[in-house]
Amino acid sequence: MFLGFLLYLREGGFKVSLKDWLTLIEGLQMGLHDQSLKGFFVLSRALLVKTETELEHLLFSLSKSMKHLYQLFSEHLREHL
């Protein structure tokens, strides 16, 4: 999931440095996102976003990533029901 999210960010023009990305992963490992999507968004915004334009890129990329995950989950459910 996280590699896909990174690729969506870069595809959308968001310049994510390796240091910022690793800091986000470290924050996730520490549980700073409270095991929730909202927490993931807040943590991502705090660590990655430096301008209002970047916030728009983050929102777009997160939306695209979640749609992709929903499609994969739906397909998996159809196969196993």
C-alpha positions as CSV (number, residue, x, y, z in Angstrom):
1,M,0.0,0.0,0.0
2,F,2.7,2.5,1.0
3,L,4.7,2.0,-2.2
4,G,1.6,2.6,-4.2
5,F,0.8,5.7,-2.2
6,L,4.4,7.0,-2.8
7,L,4.0,6.4,-6.5
8,Y,0.6,8.2,-6.6
9,L,2.2,11.1,-4.8
10,R,5.1,11.3,-7.3
11,E,2.8,10.8,-10.3
12,G,0.7,13.8,-9.1
13,G,3.8,16.0,-9.0
14,F,4.4,15.8,-5.3
15,K,8.2,15.8,-4.6
16,V,8.7,13.5,-1.7
17,S,12.3,13.2,-0.4
18,L,13.6,9.9,0.8
19,K,14.2,11.4,4.2
20,D,10.6,12.6,4.5
21,W,9.3,9.2,3.3
22,L,11.4,7.3,5.8
23,T,10.3,9.7,8.6
24,L,6.7,8.9,7.7
25,I,7.3,5.2,7.8
26,E,9.1,5.6,11.1
27,G,6.1,7.5,12.5
28,L,3.8,4.7,11.3
29,Q,6.0,2.1,13.0
30,M,5.8,4.1,16.2
31,G,2.0,4.1,16.0
32,L,1.7,7.9,15.7
33,H,-1.3,7.5,13.3
34,D,-3.5,5.8,16.0
35,Q,-4.2,2.9,13.7
36,S,-6.7,5.0,11.7
37,L,-6.9,6.5,8.2
38,K,-7.5,10.0,9.7
39,G,-4.4,9.5,11.8
40,F,-2.4,8.5,8.7
41,F,-3.6,11.6,6.9
42,V,-2.7,13.9,9.8
43,L,0.7,12.3,10.1
44,S,1.3,12.5,6.4
45,R,0.2,16.1,6.2
46,A,2.4,17.0,9.2
47,L,5.5,15.4,7.8
48,L,5.2,15.8,4.0
49,V,3.3,19.0,3.3
50,K,5.1,22.3,3.1
51,T,2.8,24.3,0.9
52,E,-0.9,24.6,0.1
53,T,-0.2,23.1,-3.4
54,E,1.4,20.1,-1.8
55,L,-1.7,19.6,0.4
56,E,-3.8,19.4,-2.7
57,H,-1.4,16.8,-4.2
58,L,-1.6,14.8,-0.9
59,L,-5.4,14.9,-0.9
60,F,-5.6,13.8,-4.5
61,S,-3.0,11.0,-4.1
62,L,-4.6,9.7,-0.9
63,S,-8.0,9.6,-2.6
64,K,-6.6,7.8,-5.6
65,S,-4.8,5.3,-3.4
66,M,-7.9,4.6,-1.3
67,K,-10.0,4.0,-4.4
68,H,-7.4,1.5,-5.6
69,L,-7.4,-0.3,-2.3
70,Y,-11.3,-0.4,-2.3
71,Q,-11.3,-2.0,-5.7
72,L,-8.7,-4.6,-4.7
73,F,-10.7,-5.4,-1.5
74,S,-14.0,-5.6,-3.4
75,E,-12.5,-8.0,-5.9
76,H,-11.0,-10.1,-3.1
77,L,-14.5,-10.3,-1.4
78,R,-16.2,-11.3,-4.6
79,E,-13.7,-14.1,-5.2
80,H,-14.2,-15.5,-1.6
81,L,-18.0,-15.1,-1.2
